[in-house]
Amino acid sequence: MENTVGDFLRTRRARIRPEEVGLPAHGRRRVQGLRREEVAQLAGVSVDYYIRLEQGRGGSASDAVLEAVARVLRLDEIETAHLRALLRPSRPATASPGRQQVREGTRLLLDLMPGVPAFVLGRRMDVLAWNALGDAVSGFSALPPEHRNVARYVFLDPAAREVYPQWAAVAAEAVAHLRLDAGRHPDDPRLAALVGDLSVRSEEFRRLWADHQVRAKTHGVKLIAHPLVGELAFGYETLAINGSPEQQLVAYTAAAGSPTAQRLALLASWTADGSPATAPAVAGD
């Protein structure tokens, strides 16, 4: 059985060199990075107490202890929240809805953004809704409903490596997002099934999953090799949907006058006059 807390903490301390925290680096070290006793010393807790944390038995740890460990391991805000979620799982929040519903108001908002490719991302990186230009860019409608999942597309569809010129970065982001979701919902059977399927079928996914990186998708850049109009270099913004805490609206942006904006305008014109502008499946962010 996976010890998620222990694996996460071990990967975090493995990335810190002793000399970075004022400890001697000479001599043979059987582990990469900091030893458990060194983390305990720097955090001001007993070795036994820290070992219990790595064993997942630190649910009663105070905020002060968690903050001390986070400081020693140089966790960022997202990683600290992830550690807290792993140690103090919110069991009632782990419900696994069969079908995630998108509010009509949210769907209307998508349609009122005709010049912006946009879609709604839900639990487990499921793509739940999109507008016409979002479909023209990413081809959601070409996929069967059960395959409209970003992680599943990135790792299991061979076309993804051609669609994403920066496939390795996209893959790492997808796994880091799934890890964050898993920390918040440790008892979700659908998420466990997705992770299990990807682990069996993709060596790259297994490797990235074992690294325990966590990252929220807030904003960034995305390159897409579109089969109809060529390379699209987008920025993207991810916006929380109030009242639907497990859903996010993702919008692609392009600077006015840029080659991407010109190509996007071409796609938009095809969409507006009813031409078949939907690309082969890309499956989103």
Phi, psi and omega in degrees: 000138182289129172265087188298316181298310182298316180296320179296312181295322179295320179291329178288317181285338179291339183270358182253123178280141182307319182295340179291338181244019175083018179257150179294140182259356183282164181090164181282136179236127183279347180236151176281136179081213184277146172280161179299319181293331178288320176298316180300315181298313182292331180273350179077032177234165179288156178299318180300320180295316181294323177299321178297324176299313181292339177273001179080018181251034182247030182300335181267007181299138181286164177299324181297319179293315180298320179292324178294315178296318179298321179295315181296318183274001177057045178283140174278183185299318181293316180295322179295316178296324178296316178299317179297320180294323180293321182279332182232066183298139178268091188303318181298340183275004185264015179302147184244090183297140180291313179229121179280128184262137175255129182299148178299325178297324178291319177297321178296319178300317177302315182291336179276007177242060188294336181265005184235119174295124185212152178204167179252126178255130181248200178304147175062018182067029172286136174271119190258329182200162182199164173259178187297318181288327174298323178290322180296326179281317192248347174068037182299319186293344179282349181262144171295150185309320184289349181254005179276069181221127186298312183296318180298318180294313185301318187266336187250344179262118181302333182294338184301325182290336176274324181292321181255102177302332178254053187303318183300318179292319178298318180297315180297320178296319181297316180293319179297325177291318178297321178300320179295318178296319180295325178294326180280333185227070186293342183254019183280110183293329179291320177293319178299321179293320179296313180297319179297316180296315180294323180294321180289323190262351183223116177294323179297319178297315180303316182296315181291323180296323180290345181278345174059034173284143175232140182202134174273143179268101182250314178196166180165200179237153181216124175258130179231126175271092185282133185291343182257323186240000178092202187289133176243122180250099184259153155266159173224148177236134179247121187243131177292143178258107181300136182090346175228074191297342180263010181237147179225143175263123180252125180238133176269140182233154177215136180297140180303134178084353180286159177305323179295318179298321179294316179292326178293321178298323177296315177298319181296322179294321176296320179295319184293324182268009175087003179291155181284085183265001182290127182277164169305151190308128174246326173073020163093204190285000000 
